[in-house]
């Protein structure tokens, strides 16, 4: 019987008007009274807590809690202890971003270029003898290169590289230079070279020419002076004494050239190997 009475009391309480909490715990000591039949209080009652109005509980005494409604959240977010740190962090973030941008621009401005002109654009290498022949003598020449500069620029070429055109013999792919200050006659004259350089620069191009000071002809003045042990030119080339047996020259050592034969050559004048 006691259990049945408890169930009836629980059902009776659930049938009475409910109350809306809105996040605040109301006074549980308020006694519920049955309204008179037909009175305005008869029916479901909704007691809403106005967190902004003076009638509600004092919101300042409420601490933040999980799941609080936005009205309560707005109340706390307007307080100085929450608003000031938030604004300070915001402006610190903005200032940090601006400083990083300024530092990046400054580093880029003062840093050297990643690529120099000889790395940034394509080059066009020219072997003059097989290029355009302007005077119809069977050999390409400097004037022929100048005549083709318009064509070269249409290829988006940035640099022209011309291989050896110095006065030399036909040995060692024309690397046996006899004079680095003279143009080989089959390619033209010094005036032709000066005109070519001016024309290349007028087109906005760069010029590279071969210069191989460690490889000369035995007719070059440096070699002649070195052979005769003249001043500083003595050490321009490597000389070593060698021996001869049965009419054969014995090299100082077994060094080989890139062609597979001995890198030493016997000189009849100095009777030593070079």
Secondary structure, DSSP 8 states (H G I E B T S, - for coil): -HHHHHHHHHHHHHTS-----TT----TT-------TTSTTSS-------SSSTTS--GGG----TT--HHHHHHHHTSHHHHHHHHHHHHHHHHHHHHHHHHHHHHHHHS--SS-HHHHS-EEEE-GGGS--SSSSSS--HHHHHHTHHHHHHTT--EEEE---EEE-SSGGGTSEEEEEEE-TTT--HHHHHHHHHHHHHTT-EEEE---TT-B-TTSHHHHHHHTT-GGGGGGS--EE-EEETTEEE-SS--B-TTSSBS--EETTTTEE-
